[in-house]
Amino acid sequence: IGTVLAEASVCIFQSMAIRKELPLSKYIRESFPYFVIGAGLFSAVRILAEIVLWPSLAIRFAVEVIVYVFGFALYLAVLIRKSGSVKAYLFEK
């Protein structure tokens, strides 16, 4: 726990030090979908652990891959609908 808190404090300090040089709010906003996908992965594994007392590593890996692919495909579908194409979203100014 101490290592996590130390790394979080370093991250916060460095973010405050460069807040005028980089658009941090834009970076946070753009990475939010990946946090949602990660929360889905975490939830899926926790639910799997409740259903199956000792899930094997292969089952956990398969569930994580399925959830990630589904979440990322959903994210890409939203991007394509919003901008017309992924290329247009990635290279917009």
N, C-alpha and C positions, 0 to 999 in steps of 0.2 A: 504494500500500500504506500509506503514511503517513497519508493521509486516512482510510482505513478504520480503522486503528488508533486514530487520534485520535477519531473518532466513536464507536467501540466503548468507549473509555475514558470518554468523556462519558456515554454511555448507562449504563455500569456505575456511575459515580459518582452520577448522578442517581437511579438505582434504589436505591442504598444510602441516599441521603439521604431518600427518601420511603417506605422499606420499612415503616414503622409506620403510614403514612397510607392506603396502597392495598394491596389483596390481590394482590401481584405473582405469587405462586405460582398463584393461580387464573387470572390472565390468561395466564400461560405455559402452563398446562395446557389452557386453552380454545383457544389458538392453535396447539397442537401439530399438529392435523390439517392446518392450512394449510402448516406446514413440510413435512409429509410429501407433500402435493400438490405443493409447490414442488420437492422433491427428485425427484418423479416427472417433472415438467416438464423439469428439468435433465437427468435420465437419458435421457428420450426424445429430446431434442435432441442429446445426445452420441452416442447410438446411431445416430440418423439421420445425423449427420455422418460416422460410421464407414462406414455402408452406402453413402450417396451422397456422393461426394467434395465437391461444391459444391452443397448443396441451396439452392434458391431461397428467397427470403423468404416467398413465398406457401406453399410446402410446409412450411417451419418453422412459420409461423403456424397453418396448418391442424392440424399435429400438436399444437402447444401447446394449441389450443382443444379438440381432441378429448380430450387427456389431462386438461385442467382440468375439462371438463364431466363426464367419467367419474368423476374423483376427487371432485368436489363432489357428484355424484349418489350416489355410494357413501357419502359422509359424511352426507348427508341421510337416506339409508336407515337408517343406523346410529342417527341421532338419533330418527327416527320409531319404530324398533323399541324403543329404550331408553325414551323418554318417552311414547310414544303419539301424539305429534304434534310438529311443529316449534314450534308456538305454545306448547305446554306447556313445552318446553325453554327457549325464549327468555324466558318470563315466570315461570319458577320462582323462588322466593325463596331 
